[in-house]
Amino acid sequence: MRTLPPLDLHAHIDPGIAPTDLEDLRAVIFAVTRSLAEAEHALGRNDLTTIWGVGCHPGLVASQKSFSIEGFSKLLDSTAFAGELGLDGKSRVPLAEQRKTLRSALDVLARKPRVVSLHSYAATNSLIDELEARPIKGAILHWWLGDAELTERAVRIGCYFSVNGSSVRKRELTATIPVDRLLTETDHPFGDRRTKSAPAPGMVENVERSIAQLHGLSPSDVRRTVWKNLGCLIRDIGCSQLLPRQVRAWLAAAA
């Protein structure tokens, strides 16, 4: 098997970054956006190993107000990734407005399946309720903090889970997630506030080590598993043609 690079399923990156700076990270990164305007800017790029998402962050008033179903659907045509979407129980945006945006996005994603990174801070139960009511393929619960019962509900409806440096410290919670549903993320620059500097996008080695220790695996085993998990998700969705060619090659190697 060819060497697989680190896999980061959720990172915030400035769409104006130089392509060479992203290539120098030597990782495959799913870069979320927080608004349709940011997504439109990002999707004008042609990066070799970074997949840009179409997002509308539930915590941002301006992003929620400017969301449109038509704009979201059109932008999805050129990417395999949607994110960051979801619900936030601490947002200044009323939860009813967040639900309206999310439901609109889920309706589109039911017709156009994509890898979807979902935010659920202080709203884990509400998010699972929405996903049960509007099932989609490709849902990834980013920085999941739900209890064992909610995790089980999420697994039943096909969700995956992306964990970062902060979330893997909650070992009991991480242990409730099936290994074949685990993915790695940094949530750069927010995902590990205990470190002196934020891990760069794609820097998931500490997360891989934590998962390895928890499950009695080697870090290389964890990386292969994460790639296989992503491959299963992509095959279920059927959107591989929208991924960069090099990423498709790594997925084939992992399989």
Backbone as CSV, one residue per row, in Angstrom:
resi,resn,N_x,N_y,N_z,CA_x,CA_y,CA_z,C_x,C_y,C_z
1,MET,0.844,-1.200,0.000,0.000,0.000,0.000,0.879,1.250,0.000
2,ARG,0.549,2.204,-0.875,1.274,3.457,-0.848,1.024,4.186,0.464
3,THR,2.003,4.986,0.877,1.864,5.721,2.125,0.681,6.675,2.033
4,LEU,-0.186,6.595,3.025,-1.357,7.454,3.058,-1.049,8.705,3.865
5,PRO,-1.442,9.879,3.390,-1.198,11.115,4.138,-2.212,11.282,5.260
6,PRO,-1.955,12.198,6.186,-2.950,12.505,7.209,-4.253,12.980,6.569
7,LEU,-5.347,12.715,7.273,-6.677,13.045,6.760,-7.385,13.945,7.768
8,ASP,-7.748,15.130,7.342,-8.374,16.135,8.202,-9.752,16.464,7.637
9,LEU,-10.796,16.011,8.334,-12.165,16.165,7.826,-12.825,17.475,8.215
10,HIS,-12.126,18.356,8.934,-12.762,19.628,9.307,-11.679,20.618,9.713
11,ALA,-11.441,21.613,8.855,-10.481,22.677,9.169,-10.982,23.982,8.562
12,HIS,-10.711,25.067,9.262,-11.037,26.401,8.758,-9.774,27.006,8.152
13,ILE,-9.846,27.328,6.868,-8.691,27.849,6.145,-9.120,29.074,5.340
14,ASP,-8.273,30.074,5.302,-8.530,31.272,4.497,-8.504,30.883,3.014
15,PRO,-9.594,31.109,2.280,-9.596,30.745,0.857,-8.569,31.499,0.021
16,GLY,-7.967,32.531,0.601,-6.955,33.275,-0.124,-5.554,32.710,0.012
17,ILE,-5.390,31.617,0.739,-4.072,31.029,0.971,-3.455,30.561,-0.352
18,ALA,-2.136,30.645,-0.446,-1.453,30.212,-1.663,-1.565,28.699,-1.832
19,PRO,-1.776,28.212,-3.051,-1.868,26.765,-3.268,-0.656,25.999,-2.749
20,THR,0.538,26.571,-2.901,1.745,25.873,-2.444,1.759,25.717,-0.928
21,ASP,1.167,26.670,-0.203,1.112,26.552,1.256,0.263,25.359,1.674
22,LEU,-0.804,25.098,0.939,-1.643,23.933,1.235,-0.935,22.641,0.845
23,GLU,-0.272,22.634,-0.288,0.452,21.440,-0.722,1.568,21.089,0.251
24,ASP,2.197,22.118,0.842,3.295,21.888,1.790,2.825,21.201,3.066
25,LEU,1.529,21.229,3.343,1.008,20.556,4.537,1.050,19.038,4.393
26,ARG,1.129,18.545,3.168,1.226,17.106,2.880,0.122,16.313,3.583
27,ALA,-1.095,16.817,3.444,-2.266,16.193,4.054,-3.457,16.402,3.135
28,VAL,-4.442,15.555,3.289,-5.719,15.765,2.602,-6.656,16.454,3.584
29,ILE,-7.163,17.595,3.166,-7.929,18.446,4.076,-9.294,18.766,3.478
30,PHE,-10.326,18.571,4.277,-11.660,19.013,3.926,-11.871,20.355,4.629
31,ALA,-11.830,21.421,3.847,-11.865,22.779,4.393,-13.291,23.309,4.388
32,VAL,-13.813,23.559,5.583,-15.177,24.069,5.691,-15.204,25.564,5.394
33,THR,-16.382,26.039,5.000,-16.611,27.470,4.887,-17.790,27.829,5.783
34,ARG,-17.873,29.110,6.117,-18.893,29.535,7.078,-20.050,30.288,6.453
35,SER,-19.941,30.592,5.162,-21.008,31.300,4.466,-20.974,30.919,3.001
36,LEU,-22.072,31.161,2.295,-22.098,30.864,0.867,-21.129,31.765,0.109
37,ALA,-20.954,32.999,0.571,-20.008,33.903,-0.097,-18.588,33.375,0.022
38,GLU,-18.215,32.895,1.208,-16.882,32.320,1.393,-16.730,31.065,0.540
39,ALA,-17.775,30.254,0.470,-17.724,29.034,-0.336,-17.531,29.357,-1.809
40,GLU,-18.225,30.366,-2.296,-18.091,30.742,-3.705,-16.663,31.138,-4.028
41,HIS,-16.036,31.880,-3.120,-14.624,32.260,-3.287,-13.741,31.019,-3.300
42,ALA,-13.954,30.133,-2.337,-13.100,28.950,-2.193,-13.229,27.999,-3.376
43,LEU,-14.429,27.856,-3.904,-14.659,26.886,-4.969,-14.120,27.359,-6.318
44,GLY,-13.615,28.574,-6.359,-12.938,29.037,-7.561,-11.513,28.542,-7.650
45,ARG,-11.035,27.876,-6.600,-9.677,27.345,-6.560,-9.617,25.972,-7.238
46,ASN,-8.398,25.479,-7.435,-8.201,24.159,-8.023,-7.059,23.468,-7.290
47,ASP,-7.308,23.100,-6.027,-6.254,22.522,-5.190,-6.132,21.021,-5.404
48,LEU,-4.914,20.512,-5.237,-4.632,19.110,-5.523,-5.113,18.169,-4.429
49,THR,-5.069,18.614,-3.169,-5.397,17.713,-2.057,-6.290,18.364,-1.004
50,THR,-6.876,19.497,-1.321,-7.808,20.161,-0.406,-9.177,20.206,-1.055
51,ILE,-10.189,19.768,-0.295,-11.571,19.755,-0.774,-12.325,20.838,-0.017
52,TRP,-12.828,21.813,-0.749,-13.517,22.946,-0.122,-15.012,22.665,-0.017
53,GLY,-15.596,23.069,1.112,-17.001,22.803,1.360,-17.903,23.996,1.128
54,VAL,-19.186,23.720,1.064,-20.214,24.761,0.981,-20.911,24.810,2.331
55,GLY,-20.725,25.916,3.058,-21.231,25.956,4.419,-22.065,27.170,4.761
56,CYS,-22.730,27.073,5.896,-23.480,28.189,6.486,-23.464,27.947,7.993
57,HIS,-22.534,28.580,8.680,-22.320,28.285,10.100,-23.511,28.724,10.940
58,PRO,-24.005,27.837,11.826,-25.188,28.182,12.626,-24.940,29.267,13.666
59,GLY,-23.667,29.539,13.939,-23.364,30.551,14.951,-23.203,31.958,14.410
60,LEU,-23.319,32.144,13.106,-23.059,33.441,12.489,-24.340,34.041,11.910
61,VAL,-24.741,35.169,12.466,-25.987,35.815,12.065,-25.981,36.151,10.578
62,ALA,-24.909,36.782,10.102,-24.862,37.226,8.706,-24.934,36.039,7.746
63,SER,-24.264,34.952,8.089,-24.278,33.770,7.223,-25.669,33.175,7.124
64,GLN,-26.357,33.103,8.263,-27.704,32.546,8.262,-28.670,33.426,7.464
65,LYS,-28.536,34.744,7.606,-29.438,35.651,6.906,-29.234,35.613,5.396
66,SER,-27.995,35.369,4.969,-27.696,35.410,3.532,-27.845,34.051,2.852
67,PHE,-28.224,33.018,3.598,-28.365,31.682,3.009,-29.515,31.638,2.013
68,SER,-29.290,30.957,0.892,-30.367,30.714,-0.060,-30.283,29.275,-0.544
69,ILE,-31.427,28.640,-0.699,-31.468,27.252,-1.163,-30.852,27.152,-2.558
70,GLU,-31.197,28.096,-3.429,-30.705,28.052,-4.797,-29.191,28.191,-4.843
71,GLY,-28.661,29.129,-4.054,-27.219,29.334,-4.033,-26.479,28.128,-3.482
72,PHE,-27.008,27.547,-2.420,-26.401,26.361,-1.815,-26.383,25.209,-2.819
73,SER,-27.505,24.960,-3.466,-27.608,23.862,-4.412,-26.654,24.049,-5.588
74,LYS,-26.563,25.239,-6.112,-25.685,25.506,-7.261,-24.225,25.288,-6.900
75,LEU,-23.807,25.751,-5.729,-22.408,25.606,-5.316,-22.053,24.134,-5.103
76,LEU,-23.006,23.328,-4.655,-22.745,21.904,-4.436,-22.381,21.162,-5.720
77,ASP,-22.770,21.709,-6.856,-22.504,21.024,-8.115,-21.021,20.855,-8.397
78,SER,-20.169,21.675,-7.759,-18.743,21.631,-8.070,-17.878,21.105,-6.933
79,THR,-18.491,20.472,-5.935,-17.692,19.935,-4.834,-18.347,18.689,-4.236
80,ALA,-17.506,17.851,-3.626,-18.001,16.650,-2.941,-18.305,16.911,-1.477
81,PHE,-18.199,18.167,-1.028,-18.203,18.458,0.407,-19.154,19.597,0.741
82,ALA,-19.942,19.407,1.801,-20.774,20.466,2.372,-20.384,20.647,3.831
83,GLY,-20.189,21.864,4.247,-19.826,22.124,5.636,-19.203,23.494,5.780
84,GLU,-19.420,24.163,6.815,-19.958,23.679,8.057,-21.434,24.044,8.135
85,LEU,-22.251,23.055,8.452,-23.675,23.232,8.650,-24.031,22.730,10.046
86,GLY,-25.273,22.931,10.472,-25.681,22.342,11.740,-26.510,23.250,12.613
87,LEU,-26.437,22.968,13.929,-27.159,23.734,14.939,-26.210,24.087,16.071
88,ASP,-26.467,25.235,16.696,-25.631,25.694,17.813,-26.537,26.256,18.900
89,GLY,-26.550,25.583,20.064,-27.425,25.985,21.156,-27.003,27.247,21.863
90,LYS,-25.814,27.773,21.559,-25.323,29.005,22.182,-25.289,30.173,21.199
91,SER,-25.794,29.975,20.011,-25.741,30.999,18.972,-26.708,32.140,19.259
92,ARG,-26.359,33.325,18.736,-27.279,34.465,18.807,-28.407,34.329,17.774
93,VAL,-28.235,33.408,16.848,-29.290,33.148,15.869,-30.364,32.284,16.531
94,PRO,-31.617,32.692,16.508,-32.671,31.867,17.121,-32.654,30.452,16.543
95,LEU,-32.891,29.464,17.398,-32.822,28.071,16.972,-33.827,27.780,15.851
96,ALA,-34.957,28.452,15.876,-35.945,28.241,14.815,-35.383,28.638,13.452
97,GLU,-34.614,29.721,13.416,-34.001,30.151,12.148,-32.912,29.175,11.720
98,GLN,-32.127,28.700,12.699,-31.105,27.711,12.377,-31.730,26.446,11.792
99,ARG,-32.818,26.003,12.390,-33.495,24.795,11.904,-33.995,24.995,10.466
100,LYS,-34.513,26.168,10.173,-35.016,26.443,8.828,-33.882,26.316,7.809
101,THR,-32.734,26.898,8.111,-31.582,26.804,7.210,-31.129,25.362,7.067
102,LEU,-30.973,24.676,8.201,-30.501,23.295,8.167,-31.459,22.406,7.391
103,ARG,-32.755,22.539,7.627,-33.731,21.703,6.925,-33.678,21.940,5.426
104,SER,-33.507,23.196,5.034,-33.381,23.498,3.607,-32.149,22.822,3.021
105,ALA,-31.032,22.897,3.753,-29.788,22.275,3.289,-29.937,20.757,3.213
106,LEU,-30.558,20.151,4.217,-30.735,18.698,4.223,-31.635,18.242,3.076
107,ASP,-32.637,19.028,2.743,-33.500,18.679,1.615,-32.697,18.646,0.315
108,VAL,-31.793,19.616,0.148,-30.937,19.635,-1.046,-29.996,18.436,-1.031
109,LEU,-29.410,18.159,0.132,-28.439,17.064,0.250,-29.081,15.687,0.077
110,ALA,-30.354,15.581,0.330,-31.053,14.320,0.072,-31.088,14.038,-1.426
111,ARG,-31.119,15.112,-2.234,-31.124,14.968,-3.696,-29.711,14.923,-4.274
112,LYS,-28.786,15.600,-3.597,-27.394,15.686,-4.060,-26.479,15.246,-2.916
113,PRO,-26.332,13.952,-2.688,-25.530,13.487,-1.543,-24.079,13.959,-1.619
114,ARG,-23.569,14.392,-0.484,-22.198,14.859,-0.353,-21.646,14.443,1.013
115,VAL,-20.340,14.521,1.186,-19.742,14.460,2.519,-20.191,15.721,3.244
116,VAL,-20.745,15.570,4.455,-21.338,16.723,5.149,-20.787,16.825,6.572
117,SER,-20.133,17.923,6.892,-19.612,18.142,8.241,-20.596,18.988,9.037
118,LEU,-21.075,18.415,10.162,-22.174,19.006,10.918,-21.763,19.424,12.321
119,HIS,-22.120,20.634,12.673,-21.848,21.265,13.963,-23.043,21.015,14.883
120,SER,-22.772,20.728,16.157,-23.894,20.432,17.062,-23.637,20.919,18.485
121,TYR,-22.829,21.965,18.648,-22.480,22.420,19.991,-23.743,22.822,20.766
122,ALA,-23.894,22.230,21.954,-25.043,22.501,22.826,-26.378,22.233,22.122
123,ALA,-26.350,21.363,21.112,-27.577,21.065,20.368,-27.516,19.645,19.803
124,THR,-26.853,18.739,20.511,-26.666,17.395,19.972,-27.994,16.664,19.769
125,ASN,-28.872,16.744,20.752,-30.164,16.062,20.640,-30.988,16.640,19.501
126,SER,-30.988,17.975,19.386,-31.757,18.632,18.330,-31.239,18.241,16.952
127,LEU,-29.921,18.150,16.808,-29.371,17.793,15.507,-29.763,16.366,15.116
128,ILE,-29.667,15.427,16.054,-30.048,14.048,15.734,-31.528,13.975,15.386
129,ASP,-32.372,14.739,16.091,-33.794,14.785,15.745,-33.972,15.208,14.284
130,GLU,-33.228,16.225,13.860,-33.348,16.723,12.489,-32.882,15.676,11.480
131,LEU,-31.793,14.985,11.789,-31.261,13.986,10.868,-32.167,12.759,10.789
132,GLU,-32.820,12.432,11.882,-33.775,11.321,11.847,-35.000,11.692,11.010
133,ALA,-35.393,12.950,11.069,-36.569,13.399,10.317,-36.263,13.590,8.837
134,ARG,-35.010,13.957,8.530,-34.597,14.196,7.140,-33.312,13.418,6.881
135,PRO,-33.398,12.102,6.691,-32.196,11.275,6.543,-31.387,11.666,5.307
136,ILE,-30.071,11.697,5.471,-29.167,11.932,4.353,-28.008,10.941,4.449
137,LYS,-27.319,10.744,3.344,-26.072,9.990,3.351,-24.915,10.963,3.563
138,GLY,-23.825,10.445,4.144,-22.599,11.244,4.228,-22.456,12.136,5.437
139,ALA,-23.354,12.029,6.425,-23.294,12.922,7.587,-22.107,12.586,8.485
140,ILE,-21.308,13.598,8.789,-20.198,13.471,9.735,-20.450,14.448,10.875
141,LEU,-20.539,13.930,12.096,-20.751,14.767,13.275,-19.396,15.258,13.761
142,HIS,-19.146,16.522,13.505,-17.864,17.147,13.834,-17.814,17.503,15.325
143,TRP,-16.682,17.164,15.985,-16.462,17.467,17.409,-17.699,17.031,18.213
144,TRP,-18.067,15.798,18.076,-19.280,15.261,18.698,-19.152,15.221,20.212
145,LEU,-20.194,15.695,20.911,-20.214,15.692,22.379,-21.479,15.027,22.926
146,GLY,-22.154,14.263,22.073,-23.370,13.599,22.529,-23.087,12.432,23.456
147,ASP,-24.068,12.060,24.269,-23.894,10.937,25.195,-24.022,9.613,24.447
148,ALA,-23.878,8.501,25.184,-23.863,7.177,24.557,-25.167,6.886,23.821
149,GLU,-26.296,7.285,24.399,-27.596,7.017,23.758,-27.712,7.788,22.443
150,LEU,-27.302,9.061,22.453,-27.362,9.853,21.229,-26.399,9.314,20.175
151,THR,-25.230,8.882,20.631,-24.257,8.308,19.703,-24.830,7.072,19.030
152,GLU,-25.519,6.241,19.804,-26.134,5.040,19.248,-27.205,5.401,18.225
153,ARG,-27.987,6.425,18.509,-28.998,6.877,17.548,-28.326,7.358,16.264
154,ALA,-27.222,8.101,16.426,-26.501,8.613,15.260,-25.936,7.480,14.412
155,VAL,-25.412,6.462,15.071,-24.872,5.305,14.343,-25.978,4.616,13.555
156,ARG,-27.147,4.483,14.156,-28.256,3.790,13.487,-28.682,4.478,12.201
157,ILE,-28.536,5.807,12.141,-28.946,6.522,10.924,-27.759,6.752,9.987
158,GLY,-26.620,6.090,10.276,-25.507,6.091,9.337,-24.468,7.169,9.509
159,CYS,-24.497,7.889,10.621,-23.546,8.983,10.816,-22.121,8.478,11.077
160,TYR,-21.156,9.292,10.672,-19.752,9.143,11.043,-19.407,10.256,12.026
161,PHE,-18.201,10.180,12.603,-17.810,11.122,13.655,-16.365,11.561,13.415
162,SER,-16.112,12.866,13.351,-14.732,13.342,13.227,-14.280,13.907,14.571
163,VAL,-13.135,13.422,15.045,-12.648,13.784,16.377,-11.324,14.535,16.256
164,ASN,-11.103,15.452,17.210,-9.893,16.276,17.195,-9.144,16.161,18.518
165,GLY,-8.113,16.989,18.674,-7.265,16.896,19.861,-7.984,17.124,21.163
166,SER,-9.017,17.958,21.144,-9.795,18.190,22.366,-10.779,17.057,22.625
167,SER,-11.477,16.635,21.590,-12.530,15.641,21.817,-11.975,14.276,22.219
168,VAL,-10.778,13.900,21.738,-10.256,12.580,22.105,-9.822,12.521,23.571
169,ARG,-9.707,13.663,24.237,-9.407,13.635,25.681,-10.595,13.122,26.478
170,LYS,-11.778,13.193,25.912,-12.968,12.615,26.555,-13.018,11.134,26.165
171,ARG,-12.198,10.341,26.818,-11.976,8.968,26.390,-13.242,8.117,26.454
172,GLU,-14.035,8.301,27.493,-15.258,7.501,27.602,-16.214,7.797,26.457
173,LEU,-16.288,9.066,26.071,-17.164,9.446,24.968,-16.626,8.874,23.654
174,THR,-15.320,9.046,23.425,-14.721,8.546,22.178,-14.876,7.035,22.067
175,ALA,-14.816,6.347,23.200,-14.920,4.882,23.193,-16.302,4.404,22.756
176,THR,-17.322,5.253,22.850,-18.666,4.846,22.432,-18.829,4.881,20.913
177,ILE,-17.874,5.499,20.212,-17.966,5.617,18.762,-17.349,4.381,18.111
178,PRO,-18.071,3.648,17.281,-17.492,2.482,16.616,-16.267,2.873,15.785
179,VAL,-15.240,2.036,15.805,-14.011,2.343,15.089,-14.270,2.528,13.596
180,ASP,-15.239,1.789,13.064,-15.496,1.899,11.629,-16.332,3.124,11.265
181,ARG,-16.579,4.007,12.253,-17.256,5.276,11.982,-16.372,6.472,12.347
182,LEU,-15.140,6.219,12.751,-14.257,7.293,13.199,-13.511,7.944,12.034
183,LEU,-13.386,9.264,12.104,-12.566,10.050,11.188,-11.784,11.071,12.016
184,THR,-10.715,11.597,11.455,-9.873,12.553,12.178,-10.076,13.973,11.639
185,GLU,-9.892,14.939,12.515,-9.991,16.352,12.138,-9.075,17.175,13.045
186,THR,-8.829,18.414,12.642,-8.137,19.363,13.526,-9.093,20.437,14.038
187,ASP,-10.121,20.764,13.259,-10.923,21.973,13.472,-9.998,23.179,13.617
188,HIS,-8.924,23.183,12.834,-8.008,24.332,12.836,-8.805,25.618,12.647
189,PRO,-8.531,26.660,13.441,-7.544,26.744,14.527,-8.149,26.548,15.914
190,PHE,-9.309,25.897,15.998,-10.056,25.839,17.251,-9.976,24.513,18.003
191,GLY,-9.497,23.446,17.383,-9.727,22.110,17.889,-8.863,21.598,19.004
192,ASP,-7.865,22.357,19.461,-7.045,21.879,20.583,-6.496,23.082,21.323
193,ARG,-7.318,23.647,22.193,-6.973,24.898,22.854,-5.951,24.723,23.973
194,ARG,-5.621,23.487,24.346,-4.635,23.275,25.411,-3.206,23.415,24.914
195,THR,-3.020,23.384,23.601,-1.669,23.525,23.060,-1.325,25.000,22.923
196,LYS,-0.015,25.297,22.932,0.436,26.689,22.849,0.100,27.311,21.498
197,SER,0.135,26.520,20.450,-0.229,27.002,19.122,-1.158,25.981,18.476
198,ALA,-2.090,26.477,17.681,-3.079,25.594,17.064,-2.390,24.646,16.090
199,PRO,-2.759,23.366,16.100,-2.217,22.443,15.096,-2.538,22.945,13.693
200,ALA,-1.576,22.840,12.811,-1.817,23.219,11.420,-2.873,22.310,10.820
201,PRO,-3.591,22.771,9.799,-4.523,21.874,9.119,-3.804,20.600,8.679
202,GLY,-4.455,19.477,8.913,-3.851,18.196,8.550,-2.975,17.581,9.619
203,MET,-2.685,18.305,10.691,-1.800,17.788,11.737,-2.627,16.973,12.738
204,VAL,-2.926,15.733,12.374,-3.811,14.887,13.172,-3.071,13.741,13.860
205,GLU,-1.746,13.756,13.846,-0.992,12.639,14.404,-1.295,12.408,15.884
206,ASN,-1.494,13.484,16.636,-1.819,13.307,18.056,-3.184,12.642,18.235
207,VAL,-4.105,12.939,17.343,-5.431,12.314,17.392,-5.307,10.830,17.054
208,GLU,-4.517,10.517,16.039,-4.299,9.115,15.672,-3.686,8.330,16.834
209,ARG,-2.718,8.945,17.524,-2.092,8.251,18.665,-3.101,7.998,19.781
210,SER,-3.944,8.984,20.055,-4.947,8.815,21.117,-5.933,7.709,20.778
211,ILE,-6.389,7.662,19.545,-7.309,6.597,19.122,-6.607,5.242,19.199
212,ALA,-5.344,5.207,18.789,-4.580,3.960,18.823,-4.475,3.420,20.253
213,GLN,-4.166,4.302,21.205,-4.048,3.882,22.605,-5.374,3.394,23.149
214,LEU,-6.454,4.048,22.751,-7.778,3.696,23.254,-8.215,2.317,22.772
215,HIS,-7.832,1.970,21.552,-8.330,0.732,20.949,-7.256,-0.342,20.756
216,GLY,-6.066,-0.129,21.314,-5.013,-1.125,21.199,-4.517,-1.326,19.784
217,LEU,-4.422,-0.241,19.023,-3.953,-0.277,17.645,-2.653,0.503,17.519
218,SER,-2.040,0.450,16.363,-0.902,1.311,16.069,-1.421,2.569,15.364
219,PRO,-0.698,3.686,15.448,-1.131,4.886,14.723,-1.286,4.646,13.229
220,SER,-0.418,3.804,12.647,-0.555,3.522,11.211,-1.830,2.736,10.927
221,ASP,-2.216,1.844,11.857,-3.489,1.130,11.721,-4.661,2.114,11.727
222,VAL,-4.569,3.086,12.621,-5.640,4.074,12.729,-5.756,4.864,11.432
223,ARG,-4.614,5.286,10.877,-4.686,6.059,9.632,-5.310,5.238,8.509
224,ARG,-4.919,3.987,8.381,-5.513,3.139,7.342,-7.019,2.987,7.567
225,THR,-7.401,2.810,8.840,-8.823,2.651,9.163,-9.610,3.900,8.806
226,VAL,-9.065,5.048,9.131,-9.745,6.310,8.830,-9.933,6.475,7.322
227,TRP,-8.903,6.138,6.554,-9.029,6.216,5.099,-10.064,5.221,4.581
228,LYS,-10.067,4.012,5.133,-11.071,3.024,4.718,-12.476,3.512,5.061
229,ASN,-12.621,4.125,6.234,-13.926,4.653,6.630,-14.401,5.725,5.652
230,LEU,-13.480,6.623,5.290,-13.851,7.661,4.327,-14.215,7.034,2.994
231,GLY,-13.475,6.000,2.599,-13.793,5.319,1.348,-15.182,4.710,1.357
232,CYS,-15.561,4.099,2.473,-16.909,3.528,2.594,-17.965,4.618,2.475
233,LEU,-17.718,5.733,3.126,-18.667,6.846,3.092,-18.807,7.381,1.665
234,ILE,-17.675,7.572,0.992,-17.690,8.097,-0.375,-18.417,7.139,-1.322
235,ARG,-18.157,5.848,-1.165,-18.830,4.879,-2.038,-20.337,4.883,-1.809
236,ASP,-20.738,5.033,-0.559,-22.164,5.066,-0.248,-22.831,6.292,-0.870
237,ILE,-22.104,7.406,-0.865,-22.642,8.644,-1.427,-22.638,8.606,-2.954
238,GLY,-21.525,8.109,-3.505,-21.377,8.081,-4.951,-20.944,9.394,-5.552
239,CYS,-20.062,10.131,-4.846,-19.614,11.433,-5.360,-18.109,11.480,-5.597
240,SER,-17.472,10.332,-5.798,-16.014,10.301,-5.931,-15.526,11.108,-7.123
241,GLN,-16.349,11.239,-8.166,-15.923,11.965,-9.359,-15.671,13.439,-9.087
242,LEU,-16.178,13.942,-7.968,-15.982,15.344,-7.606,-14.732,15.576,-6.764
243,LEU,-14.023,14.509,-6.405,-12.801,14.627,-5.608,-11.596,14.823,-6.520
244,PRO,-10.532,15.486,-6.022,-9.300,15.582,-6.805,-8.763,14.197,-7.153
245,ARG,-8.102,14.086,-8.291,-7.625,12.787,-8.781,-6.696,12.104,-7.783
246,GLN,-5.782,12.867,-7.159,-4.856,12.267,-6.214,-5.579,11.684,-4.999
247,VAL,-6.613,12.368,-4.554,-7.387,11.859,-3.409,-8.091,10.576,-3.783
248,ARG,-8.615,10.495,-4.988,-9.249,9.242,-5.441,-8.237,8.107,-5.467
249,ALA,-6.994,8.413,-5.844,-5.952,7.385,-5.891,-5.640,6.859,-4.492
250,TRP,-5.582,7.751,-3.513,-5.326,7.307,-2.135,-6.486,6.487,-1.589
251,LEU,-7.700,6.879,-1.919,-8.850,6.090,-1.486,-8.805,4.687,-2.070
252,ALA,-8.416,4.580,-3.333,-8.293,3.270,-3.961,-7.203,2.448,-3.292
253,ALA,-6.097,3.082,-2.929,-5.000,2.377,-2.259,-5.444,1.881,-0.883
254,ALA,-6.204,2.697,-0.176,-6.674,2.321,1.161,-7.651,1.161,1.104
255,ALA,-8.439,1.102,0.029,-9.432,0.036,-0.091,-8.790,-1.308,-0.379
